[in-house]
Structures are given as structure tokens and as C-alpha cells.
């Protein structure tokens, strides 16, 4: 395998007329929900595994509430090495089933991702497995940067802004690095989290890294209690606008997206979509934090494997009480 193209695919960049009308500026959707593992994670994890999990590898281990685990399991199956995925108890059965169908060994440990991660590090050391971090590693960010190279190849003009959902901050780091690499370093990034999983926003407000006491958001795949320090460092440099939406707003966004674009994504991805659907973009323009008129807005549709119609119904009954 000469390059990581073998794992991730070049995903479509689609113009959304409905979203464009909503905010009065062209909106382009980078459809990373179309990746073979269901989310953008395959970009970084494919790149990392290629570099660190050679033919002599006893196998890979990853702690993940979903998408990093799915990407790791997929890549391990392609590399023909064993994968162990350690998930927290908040992980939907649907995701555990999907991980097993990729041939991975799944263990449930702890309540939140941080607990699963502690266990994965221990097992990696004891069993000599290659540890695959879900978001905090320079090789992951390098891999995620490919998303911007693909956008640059399709978009004729520089974007007005790029919208991303933030969990641990791996995608955000990749987007920053990708923008710098293609000469778009001054493009604002709107980094969106859900309330209850908003570790970047809290860190920015405190001026230092903050560890949340618990993840109370239903967007479990955004559920890291501390953002990676590199994402926090990038946030100090002025081009990152941190925004927080509620779970209900993220849910409303995935329902509107399903109706308008005929695509079902998970709640974590709905955080980014909510920036368009709940008027965050217009508000930032009114506050003078984004220009008016605005160049093309690119929304990274990060996807997610933890969603199905029953899961959507479950979220609705939980959040609309």
C-alpha cells in the first residue's frame, strides 16, 4: 500500500441550495459521511495505522465511543491485523454490533470515553498492541488535513468560513493544518460543540485546558472531557470561532438535513449543521465576527455510524420531553 488513499475516499463537495437560501451565501457540504467507515475518522486513522502498524504488528487497540473505533476496525480488517476496541457504556448497541461485524473484538469499560481510554492504554502496554489514539496525535491531524486539499481542488474561490463539529479536537487540528497547507490560513473556522460536551469552549473561556466533570450531552461521540492541547493552542491564534449549540438544536438540524438533503447523520455531526440551521452564521455576521457578504461557507459533514431510525426516535423521545 503506497498511500492512505487506499483507506479513505475523496468525498463529494455538494452545494446545498436550501442551506444557501437560509443564510444568503453559497453553502457547500463536504460529505464525509460517505467514507467507508461512516465518518471522517478514516482519514487520520488510515494515515496513522499505515505509519505505525506495520506487518509485524500484533494488532491495534483503540478507545472509542464509535467513529474512531469503526475506522480502526475497518483499517485493521484491510491490513489483516486484529483490532480491539474499548468502548464506554454510553455506546449504542448499534455501534457495538457494527464494530463486531468489521471483525473487531469489543470490550465495554467505564462510563465515558476517558475511562475506556485509560484501559486501552494499559492493555496496549501489557499485550504489545499498537495504540491508536482517537484524536490526539500529529499523524491523525496530517491525515485529516486531506479533507481541505480535496475542498481546495473543487472550490474555485477561497471559502468565507469552514464549519466543523468539535469533540476531542482532532478534526479541528486537521482542518487548521490543511487550510495553512493550501494557503487558506486566514479562513475563519467555526468550531461547534454541544452543551455538555463543550470542552473547547470552556477552555477558551477559562484561558486554559479544562476537564469537564462529566459528559451530559447526548452527542456521545463528541464526548471527550478534555480537548486536545493542540486544538486549544490553535484556538488562541484568532481564526477559530467557538460556538455551542444545545442537543435539541443539533437534533433539529439532523432532522432538517434528513428532509432537505436526504442524508441521516449522527447528533455530533448535527452540531456543525446547527450553525446554519439555528442562525449562528447570521448572528456572527451581525456581531461583525464574520464578514457580510460572506464567501462560500463550507460545512464538514463528518457523518457518524451511531445513528439509525430507531436511534433517532430514541433521541427525539429523550430530548423532547
Secondary structure, DSSP 8 states (H G I E B T S, - for coil): --SGGGTS----EEEEHHHHHHHTS-EEEEEGGGSTTSBTHHHHHHHHHHHH--TT---EEEE-SSHHHHHHHHHHHHHT--EEEEE-TTS-HHHHHHHHHTT-EEEE-SSSHHHHHHHHHHHHHHHT-EEE-SS--HHHHHHHTHHHHHHHHH-SS--SEEEEE-SSSHHHHHHHHHHHHTT-TTSEEEEEEETTS-HHHHHHHHTS----S---SS-GGG--SS--HHHHHHHTTS-EEEEEE-HHHHHHHHHHHHHHH-----HHHHHHHHHHHTTHHHHHHHTTSS-SS---EEEEE-B-SS--HHHHHHHHHHHT-
